[in-house]
Amino acid sequence: MPTKIIQPVDSVVSIAATVLQILQHESYTVDDLWDEVNKKYYKQISIDKLILSIDFLFVINKVRSDNETIAINLQ
């Protein structure tokens, strides 16, 4: 979450929103998703922040894992 130290663009929630926008079109592997997020996000993000964002979305039941791909959860 954004705080006095963490700017909103650096927060997991903000990155997760971009991940959801990208996943609306198709499923991706983690590496391909990382490339897509870095193309569309305001600045380059680390793989650690991407994984945290995917974990956050998984916990709130917004994404699912199909074998080695990440997809949006439509259920």
SVG drawing of the C-alpha trace seen along z (x, -y; Angstrom):
<svg xmlns="http://www.w3.org/2000/svg" viewBox="-18 -11 32 38">
<polyline fill="none" stroke="black" stroke-width="0.4" points="0.0,0.0 1.2,-3.6 2.6,-5.3 4.7,-8.4 7.7,-6.4 6.2,-4.3 4.8,-6.4 1.6,-5.1 3.3,-4.1 5.6,-1.9 2.9,-0.1 1.8,3.5 -1.8,2.4 -0.9,0.0 1.2,2.7 -1.6,5.2 -4.0,2.9 -1.8,2.8 -1.4,6.6 -5.2,7.0 -5.4,4.7 -2.9,6.8 -4.4,10.1 -7.8,9.1 -6.6,9.8 -4.7,13.1 -2.8,15.4 0.9,15.0 3.8,16.8 5.4,14.9 8.4,13.9 6.2,12.7 3.9,10.8 6.9,9.1 8.0,7.9 4.4,6.6 4.1,4.8 7.5,3.1 6.3,2.0 3.1,0.5 3.9,-0.6 5.2,-4.1 8.6,-2.8 10.6,0.5 9.6,2.8 11.5,5.7 10.4,9.3 9.9,9.3 7.2,6.6 5.5,8.4 5.4,11.7 4.0,9.8 1.4,8.2 0.4,11.6 0.3,13.1 -2.0,10.2 -4.3,10.8 -4.4,14.6 -5.3,14.0 -8.2,11.8 -9.3,14.4 -8.7,12.1 -6.2,14.4 -5.6,18.1 -2.6,20.2 -3.1,22.6 0.0,24.8 2.7,22.2 0.5,19.3 -1.3,16.6 -4.8,15.8 -7.6,13.5 -10.2,15.3 -13.7,14.8 -15.5,16.9"/>
</svg>
